[in-house]
Amino acid sequence: MYKKDIIDAIAASTGVTKSDTEFMLNEFIQVISDALVRGDAVHLPRLGQLYGTTVEGHDAFIPTGDEVHRAAHKRVWFRPAKELKDRLNSSGTTT
């Protein structure tokens, strides 16, 4: 599902125009991004939690067998809510 599909689905189910829906979705994404950059976790009931962690710099091996140094960096993680996991596991479909 792409951003356009999300906008179409929300606009159809709420009766809000697609342009207003796109504006709200863009603002939603910006608020979440800003919170993660500040180091805050984002809790979305029934969906899950987004949070950032710092990965320390370390040496790693690449497929050629060479060793490279990976600099410290930040990573975003998603922890699904129990309700979402239950829905996924009861859907009866496999991918």
C-alpha positions in Angstrom: 0.0 0.0 0.0 1.4 3.4 -1.0 0.7 6.8 0.4 -1.8 7.5 -2.4 -3.7 4.4 -1.5 -3.9 5.5 2.1 -5.1 8.9 1.2 -7.8 7.4 -1.1 -9.0 5.0 1.6 -9.2 7.6 4.3 -10.9 10.1 2.1 -13.4 7.5 1.0 -14.3 6.4 4.5 -14.4 9.9 6.1 -15.8 12.0 3.3 -12.9 14.5 3.7 -11.4 15.7 0.4 -8.2 14.0 -0.8 -6.2 17.2 -0.6 -7.3 17.8 3.0 -6.5 14.2 3.8 -3.1 14.4 2.1 -2.3 17.6 4.2 -3.3 15.8 7.4 -1.3 12.7 6.6 1.8 14.8 5.7 1.4 16.7 9.1 1.0 13.3 10.9 4.2 12.0 9.3 6.1 15.3 10.2 5.0 15.1 13.8 6.1 11.5 14.2 9.4 12.3 12.4 10.1 15.2 14.7 9.4 13.2 17.8 11.8 10.4 16.7 14.5 13.0 15.9 14.1 14.4 19.5 14.5 10.9 20.9 10.9 10.4 21.9 9.0 7.1 21.4 5.7 7.3 19.4 2.9 5.1 20.8 0.0 4.4 18.4 -2.7 2.5 20.1 -3.8 -0.7 18.3 -0.9 -0.3 15.9 2.4 -0.3 17.9 5.3 1.8 19.0 8.1 3.5 17.0 11.3 4.3 18.8 14.9 5.1 18.0 18.1 3.5 19.2 21.7 4.3 18.7 23.9 1.7 17.1 27.5 1.9 18.3 30.3 2.1 15.7 31.7 -1.4 15.0 33.8 -3.4 12.5 31.9 -5.5 10.1 32.7 -8.0 7.3 31.2 -7.5 3.8 30.6 -10.4 1.4 34.0 -9.9 -0.3 35.6 -10.8 3.1 36.9 -7.3 3.6 36.5 -5.7 7.0 34.9 -2.2 7.1 34.2 0.2 9.9 30.5 1.1 10.4 30.1 4.5 12.1 27.7 5.0 15.0 24.2 5.7 13.7 20.6 5.9 14.7 18.0 3.3 13.8 14.2 3.4 14.0 12.4 0.3 15.4 8.7 -0.7 15.3 7.2 -2.9 18.0 3.7 -4.0 16.9 0.8 -3.8 19.4 -0.7 -7.1 20.7 -3.9 -6.3 18.9 -2.1 -5.9 15.6 -0.2 -9.1 16.1 -3.4 -10.9 17.0 -5.2 -9.6 13.8 -2.2 -10.6 11.6 -2.1 -14.1 13.1 -5.8 -14.7 12.8 -6.2 -13.5 9.3 -5.8 -17.0 7.9 -3.7 -15.8 5.0 0.0 -16.4 4.4 2.4 -14.5 2.2 
